């Protein structure tokens, strides 16, 4: 049976600073590289046939660190359809200062809501509208053919994909949070349907 493996990139330079990052192309911190290595360790024993990442370097750097641990030779397919949500006018602002200014309810609505608009940016609904067609056209056929696929991307692009894979409702999607370096592993049948899900813990893996 094929596997679909989703990994959020390790901590980035702007994650560390608490900034809304979006399309800004920042790299990983040392902690982020260690998180990526732990994700690789958690996947030892899994067969990986194809790799897809976003076009942003924090996702690619995460895969490179994982690849070094796993010893796999694959070059990833990189595509902007898997990029993080564009945060528009919020890009570069400190999330925790914004949280204090706007209040918890408004902060969570903007940060995690399904169709919460940001001036000059995207909603999660917009991200879903680019991620899902790319997955359906380019990744799902690989899974249906029996190949196991690794996707390394971002909190919101992966949230959008998980919404599709698990049929998460618009009301429930704000509750989904994917941590940096976290690993989701789905078993996929011959029809491309996810029949089992595991979240592989990396907390107890030595760096």
N, C-alpha and C positions, 0 to 999 in steps of 0.2 A: 504494500500500500504506500502511496506517495505521502509526503509530508509538506505542509506549508508552514514555514517558520518565519515569524515576524520579530524583528529586534529593533527597539528604539535605540538611536545612537547614544553613546556615552555622554557624560556631562560635557557641555561646551563651555567656552570662555564666557559667553553671555548667560548661560544657565547659572554659572557660579556667581555672577553679579546680579542675578535676578532680573535681567532685562528681557523684554519681549524681543524675540530674535527674528522669527519669520524667514524672509528670504536673505537676510544678511549672512554672508558666507564666512562664519567664524569657525575656528578649529576646536579641537578637543583640549581639555585640561589633562594634566597627569592623571587625575582621578577618572576622567572620562576614558582614557586609554586603558586603565586598569579594569573599569567596568566592561569595556569591550572584550578584553582578554578573558574575563570571567564568563561572559556570554559564550565565547568560543569554547571554554572548558566545559560549560554546561551542555554543549552540543556534541561533545566527543562521542563517537559511536553512531551518530546520525549520518546517513548518506545525503549529500547535497549535490545536485546535478546542475542547477542554474542559480545565478545570483542577480538580483535587481537592487539598485539603490537609487536614492534621489540624486539630483544633480549637485547637491550641496556637499562641501568637503567634510563636514562633520559626520555625515553618513558614510562617505567613502573611507574616511580615516578609521571609523569604527569597523568597517568590513576588513580593512587591511590588518588591523590588530587581531581580529577574529581569525582571518585566514592564516596568519603566522602561527597561531595556536593550533588550528585544525590541520594545517598542512595540506590544504586543498589548492588546486592550481587555477581556479576559475577567475576570469576577469569579469567584473560585473557589467550588466547593462545599466547605464545611468540615464535617468529621464526626469524632467522637471514635473511631470504629472505626479510624482511621489514626493515633491517638495513639501516643506512645512507650510502651514497657513500663513498667508500674507497679513501682517498686522497693521498695515496702513499707517495712520497717524500715531499709533501707539508704539511703533517700532523704535526700539532704543530706550523707551521709558522703563523705569524701575517698577516692576509689578507690585511689589510690597508697599511702596509709597502710594501707588495708584489705589491699592486696596484700602488704605487708610482714608484717602480723600473721597472715594466714591461709595464706600460702605461695602460690606460683605455680599449682600444680595446682588447689587449691580455688578460688582467685580466678578462674581461667579457666573452671572448671566452672560457677560461679555466674554469671559475666558472659556466657559465650557458649554454655553448654549448652542442649540442646533442652528438657528438662523439669526443670531445676534450680529447686527451689522457694525462694522467699523469703517469710519471714513477712509476711503482710499485702500481698503483692504478686503479680505474675504470672510465669509461666514464658514462655519463647519459644513453647511449645506453646499457651499461653493466648492470646498475641498472634495467632498463626496462626489460631486459632479465631474471632477477630473480624475480622481483616483479610481473609481469603480469601472468606468469604461476602459481605462488603461489595463486594469487587472483582467477584465473580461476578455479583452482582445489579445493581450500579450502573455499573461501569466497563467490564466485558467487552462488554455490549450496544453501547456506544458504539464500541468497537474493531471489533466485527463489522459495524457499519454503515459502516465506512470512515473514522471520525473518529480523529484523532490526539489522544492524551490525555497531559497532564503531571500527575504526582503528586509533590507536595512533602511529605515526611514525615520520618521519623526512622530512626536506625540499626536499631533492632529491628523496627519495623513494616515497613520495607523489606526487611530480612533475611527476615522471615516470608513476604513476598510473593515474593521471589526464590526461596525454597525451593519455593514452589508453581509458579512459572513455569518453573523449570529442573529441577524434580523432584530437588532436592538431598536427599541422604539425611540422616537424623538424626545419623549418625556424622560426616558432612562439614560440616554446618551450622556447627559451632563455628569452622571455619577461615575463614568468610566475614566480612569486615569491610568496611563501607562508610564512607569518610571523609566528614567534613563538606564540603559543597559538591560532592561527587562526583556524576557524571551517568552513568546507565545508559540506553542507548537500544536498544529492541527493535523490530524490524520485525515486524508482526503480519499474518497472512493473513486471509482472509475468514471463516475458522472460529474466529478468535480465538487461533490458535496462534502463539507466538513462534518465528519461523524464522531470525532473525539477531539477534546482540547485539553492541553496541559500547559500550565505556566511553570516554567523551569526556574527554580530558585537559584540565585547566584550569590546570596548573602553569605553563605558559609564556605564559599570557595576561596582558598588562599590566593593572594595576588601573585 
